Amino acid sequence: MNKDSGAGFFTGLIVGALAGLVVGFMYAPRSGAETRQIVKEKASTLKDGASSMAGKVKDVVQGRAAREEE
């Protein structure tokens, strides 16, 4: 199995989710102000999730690097 397949999957997942989000907002029957507020809230949630995921990935990478040094 290719070591990069997990990274490619998550990249595709993120890109697909963002594309779906954009299309969904374009066709949503809400006013511009409501839509902007929703986008702001979702972006904040996404940022928090991405920060959390980055921290977990960093921990995994550091753990693997430490084991390889031993």
Backbone as JSON Lines, residues from 0, in Angstrom:
{"i":0,"aa":"M","n":[0.84,-1.18,0.0],"ca":[0.0,0.0,0.0],"c":[0.89,1.24,0.0]}
{"i":1,"aa":"N","n":[0.48,2.23,-0.73],"ca":[1.23,3.48,-0.83],"c":[1.1,4.28,0.47]}
{"i":2,"aa":"K","n":[2.22,4.77,1.0],"ca":[2.21,5.53,2.24],"c":[1.46,6.85,2.11]}
{"i":3,"aa":"D","n":[1.38,7.4,0.93],"ca":[0.74,8.69,0.71],"c":[-0.76,8.58,0.47]}
{"i":4,"aa":"S","n":[-1.3,7.37,0.42],"ca":[-2.72,7.22,0.09],"c":[-3.62,7.85,1.14]}
{"i":5,"aa":"G","n":[-3.24,7.81,2.41],"ca":[-4.04,8.45,3.45],"c":[-4.06,9.96,3.3]}
{"i":6,"aa":"A","n":[-2.9,10.54,3.01],"ca":[-2.83,11.99,2.83],"c":[-3.65,12.42,1.62]}
{"i":7,"aa":"G","n":[-3.57,11.66,0.55],"ca":[-4.34,11.98,-0.65],"c":[-5.83,11.87,-0.41]}
{"i":8,"aa":"F","n":[-6.22,10.86,0.36],"ca":[-7.64,10.7,0.68],"c":[-8.16,11.9,1.45]}
{"i":9,"aa":"F","n":[-7.43,12.31,2.5],"ca":[-7.89,13.43,3.32],"c":[-7.86,14.74,2.54]}
{"i":10,"aa":"T","n":[-6.9,14.9,1.66],"ca":[-6.87,16.1,0.81],"c":[-8.12,16.13,-0.07]}
{"i":11,"aa":"G","n":[-8.43,15.01,-0.68],"ca":[-9.63,14.92,-1.51],"c":[-10.9,15.13,-0.72]}
{"i":12,"aa":"L","n":[-10.91,14.61,0.5],"ca":[-12.07,14.79,1.37],"c":[-12.3,16.26,1.69]}
{"i":13,"aa":"I","n":[-11.23,16.96,2.03],"ca":[-11.32,18.39,2.37],"c":[-11.76,19.19,1.15]}
{"i":14,"aa":"V","n":[-11.15,18.94,0.01],"ca":[-11.48,19.68,-1.21],"c":[-12.94,19.42,-1.6]}
{"i":15,"aa":"G","n":[-13.36,18.17,-1.51],"ca":[-14.75,17.83,-1.84],"c":[-15.74,18.48,-0.9]}
{"i":16,"aa":"A","n":[-15.4,18.5,0.39],"ca":[-16.29,19.13,1.37],"c":[-16.41,20.62,1.12]}
{"i":17,"aa":"L","n":[-15.29,21.27,0.82],"ca":[-15.33,22.7,0.54],"c":[-16.12,23.0,-0.73]}
{"i":18,"aa":"A","n":[-15.94,22.18,-1.75],"ca":[-16.7,22.39,-2.99],"c":[-18.2,22.23,-2.74]}
{"i":19,"aa":"G","n":[-18.57,21.22,-1.97],"ca":[-19.97,21.01,-1.63],"c":[-20.54,22.16,-0.82]}
{"i":20,"aa":"L","n":[-19.73,22.67,0.09],"ca":[-20.15,23.8,0.9],"c":[-20.42,25.03,0.04]}
{"i":21,"aa":"V","n":[-19.52,25.31,-0.89],"ca":[-19.68,26.47,-1.77],"c":[-20.94,26.33,-2.62]}
{"i":22,"aa":"V","n":[-21.14,25.17,-3.22],"ca":[-22.32,24.95,-4.07],"c":[-23.59,25.06,-3.23]}
{"i":23,"aa":"G","n":[-23.55,24.49,-2.03],"ca":[-24.72,24.56,-1.15],"c":[-25.09,25.99,-0.79]}
{"i":24,"aa":"F","n":[-24.09,26.8,-0.49],"ca":[-24.37,28.2,-0.14],"c":[-24.85,28.99,-1.34]}
{"i":25,"aa":"M","n":[-24.39,28.65,-2.52],"ca":[-24.83,29.38,-3.72],"c":[-26.31,29.16,-3.98]}
{"i":26,"aa":"Y","n":[-26.82,27.99,-3.64],"ca":[-28.22,27.67,-3.92],"c":[-29.12,27.79,-2.69]}
{"i":27,"aa":"A","n":[-28.58,28.24,-1.58],"ca":[-29.36,28.35,-0.34],"c":[-30.34,29.52,-0.43]}
{"i":28,"aa":"P","n":[-31.57,29.3,0.05],"ca":[-32.57,30.38,0.01],"c":[-32.49,31.29,1.24]}
{"i":29,"aa":"R","n":[-31.34,31.89,1.46],"ca":[-31.14,32.79,2.6],"c":[-30.63,34.13,2.08]}
{"i":30,"aa":"S","n":[-30.75,35.13,2.94],"ca":[-30.23,36.44,2.57],"c":[-28.71,36.41,2.65]}
{"i":31,"aa":"G","n":[-28.08,37.39,2.06],"ca":[-26.63,37.48,2.08],"c":[-26.07,37.59,3.48]}
{"i":32,"aa":"A","n":[-26.72,38.37,4.33],"ca":[-26.25,38.55,5.71],"c":[-26.32,37.23,6.48]}
{"i":33,"aa":"E","n":[-27.4,36.49,6.31],"ca":[-27.52,35.19,6.98],"c":[-26.46,34.22,6.49]}
{"i":34,"aa":"T","n":[-26.26,34.2,5.18],"ca":[-25.28,33.3,4.6],"c":[-23.88,33.63,5.07]}
{"i":35,"aa":"R","n":[-23.54,34.91,5.12],"ca":[-22.21,35.31,5.61],"c":[-22.0,34.9,7.05]}
{"i":36,"aa":"Q","n":[-23.02,35.03,7.87],"ca":[-22.91,34.63,9.28],"c":[-22.69,33.12,9.39]}
{"i":37,"aa":"I","n":[-23.41,32.35,8.61],"ca":[-23.25,30.9,8.62],"c":[-21.85,30.52,8.14]}
{"i":38,"aa":"V","n":[-21.38,31.17,7.09],"ca":[-20.05,30.88,6.57],"c":[-19.0,31.2,7.63]}
{"i":39,"aa":"K","n":[-19.18,32.32,8.32],"ca":[-18.23,32.71,9.38],"c":[-18.18,31.65,10.48]}
{"i":40,"aa":"E","n":[-19.35,31.17,10.91],"ca":[-19.42,30.15,11.96],"c":[-18.79,28.84,11.5]}
{"i":41,"aa":"K","n":[-19.12,28.42,10.29],"ca":[-18.58,27.16,9.76],"c":[-17.07,27.25,9.57]}
{"i":42,"aa":"A","n":[-16.59,28.41,9.12],"ca":[-15.14,28.58,8.93],"c":[-14.41,28.48,10.26]}
{"i":43,"aa":"S","n":[-15.01,29.05,11.3],"ca":[-14.4,28.98,12.63],"c":[-14.35,27.54,13.11]}
{"i":44,"aa":"T","n":[-15.43,26.8,12.91],"ca":[-15.47,25.39,13.29],"c":[-14.44,24.59,12.51]}
{"i":45,"aa":"L","n":[-14.36,24.85,11.21],"ca":[-13.41,24.14,10.36],"c":[-11.97,24.46,10.78]}
{"i":46,"aa":"K","n":[-11.71,25.7,11.1],"ca":[-10.37,26.1,11.55],"c":[-9.99,25.37,12.83]}
{"i":47,"aa":"D","n":[-10.92,25.31,13.78],"ca":[-10.66,24.61,15.03],"c":[-10.4,23.12,14.79]}
{"i":48,"aa":"G","n":[-11.19,22.52,13.93],"ca":[-10.99,21.1,13.59],"c":[-9.66,20.86,12.9]}
{"i":49,"aa":"A","n":[-9.28,21.75,12.0],"ca":[-8.01,21.61,11.29],"c":[-6.84,21.76,12.24]}
{"i":50,"aa":"S","n":[-6.94,22.69,13.18],"ca":[-5.88,22.87,14.18],"c":[-5.73,21.62,15.04]}
{"i":51,"aa":"S","n":[-6.85,21.07,15.44],"ca":[-6.83,19.84,16.24],"c":[-6.21,18.69,15.46]}
{"i":52,"aa":"M","n":[-6.6,18.54,14.2],"ca":[-6.07,17.47,13.36],"c":[-4.58,17.67,13.14]}
{"i":53,"aa":"A","n":[-4.14,18.89,12.93],"ca":[-2.72,19.18,12.72],"c":[-1.92,18.79,13.96]}
{"i":54,"aa":"G","n":[-2.46,19.07,15.13],"ca":[-1.78,18.7,16.36],"c":[-1.65,17.19,16.5]}
{"i":55,"aa":"K","n":[-2.69,16.46,16.14],"ca":[-2.65,15.0,16.21],"c":[-1.64,14.44,15.21]}
{"i":56,"aa":"V","n":[-1.63,14.98,14.01],"ca":[-0.67,14.53,12.99],"c":[0.75,14.81,13.45]}
{"i":57,"aa":"K","n":[0.98,15.96,14.02],"ca":[2.3,16.32,14.53],"c":[2.75,15.32,15.59]}
{"i":58,"aa":"D","n":[1.85,14.97,16.51],"ca":[2.18,14.01,17.55],"c":[2.54,12.64,16.97]}
{"i":59,"aa":"V","n":[1.79,12.2,15.99],"ca":[2.05,10.91,15.36],"c":[3.41,10.92,14.66]}
{"i":60,"aa":"V","n":[3.68,11.98,13.92],"ca":[4.94,12.08,13.19],"c":[6.12,12.12,14.15]}
{"i":61,"aa":"Q","n":[5.99,12.89,15.22],"ca":[7.07,12.96,16.2],"c":[7.27,11.62,16.88]}
{"i":62,"aa":"G","n":[6.2,10.92,17.16],"ca":[6.3,9.59,17.78],"c":[7.01,8.59,16.87]}
{"i":63,"aa":"R","n":[6.67,8.6,15.61],"ca":[7.32,7.7,14.65],"c":[8.78,8.06,14.46]}
{"i":64,"aa":"A","n":[9.08,9.35,14.43],"ca":[10.47,9.78,14.27],"c":[11.29,9.36,15.49]}
{"i":65,"aa":"A","n":[10.72,9.46,16.67],"ca":[11.42,9.05,17.88],"c":[11.69,7.56,17.9]}
{"i":66,"aa":"R","n":[10.74,6.76,17.42],"ca":[10.93,5.29,17.37],"c":[11.99,4.91,16.36]}
{"i":67,"aa":"E","n":[12.05,5.64,15.25],"ca":[13.05,5.33,14.23],"c":[14.47,5.68,14.69]}
{"i":68,"aa":"E","n":[14.58,6.67,15.57],"ca":[15.88,7.06,16.08],"c":[16.44,6.03,17.05]}
{"i":69,"aa":"E","n":[15.57,5.25,17.67],"ca":[16.0,4.26,18.67],"c":[16.64,3.06,18.05]}
